[in-house]
Amino acid sequence: DNSYSFIFSPRPGTPAANLEDDTPYEMKLKRLQRLIAQIDSQALTVSQAMLGNHERVLIEGLTRDNAHLLGRTENNRVVNIVIPKGDSDQSAVDQWIGQMLEVKVTEVLKHTLRGEIVHSLV
């Protein structure tokens, strides 16, 4: 439920470069938008089914704003996780990186989940 999709453009040296490109740009754009909307809809359905679940999450680091732990579920969903109280200094945060945790999913956003640590799985 993730895709790197683009409008076709011929690449020199490939068989497709010799094909006639007679599809109007507007049609290509509409097709791409429909595809992306379908993929996003399916991804949201999967994510919403995870709400309230306890998921195994591998902690990879911190979010860009350093406000949450960042991890991934077994189905590769990104989860922003509340840093436990008392663990906000860097050395305490570093202990979580690389750990497998059980996390309760508390919120579903468009491309990420939010959660809280239930306990460590190590």
Number of C-alpha atoms within 10 A of each C-alpha: 13 11 9 5 10 11 12 13 9 13 10 9 8 9 9 13 12 11 9 8 12 6 9 8 12 9 11 14 14 12 13 16 15 12 14 18 12 13 15 17 14 14 16 18 13 14 20 17 10 18 17 14 14 17 21 19 28 23 22 16 17 19 14 9 6 13 13 20 25 25 28 19 18 10 12 11 17 19 29 23 24 15 21 13 6 8 13 14 9 9 9 13 18 15 11 20 16 13 16 19 22 21 26 21 23 16 17 19 11 11 13 14 23 21 27 20 18 13 12 13 12 7
